[in-house]
Amino acid sequence: MSYTSLLQKAIQTDPDHGPSLKGLSELDEQMENWDGAYERLSRLADVVGGAERVGALVHMSEIAAAHLADNGRAIQALERA
């Protein structure tokens, strides 16, 4: 079973599993699936707190601005931080 399959199975079992959401967002970035990475980071920000939440939101903003050319989404992410 691949790493991706394991992470997806973990998410099916527990949709709020932060480490799996983070791992899948990193894989999305490696594959340049920017929308997918943004959405997984958004979900991660919903389920974690503190510095990890702020980090996910800042990273979402960076993805939105640099790779999705969507300044509105970049601002929204920062407003959530």
Buried (B, 14 or more C-beta within 10 A) or exposed (E): EEEEEEBBEBBEEEEEBBEBBBBBBBBBBEEEBBEBBBBBBBBBBEBBEEEBBBBBBBBBBBBBBEBBEBEEBBEBBBEBE
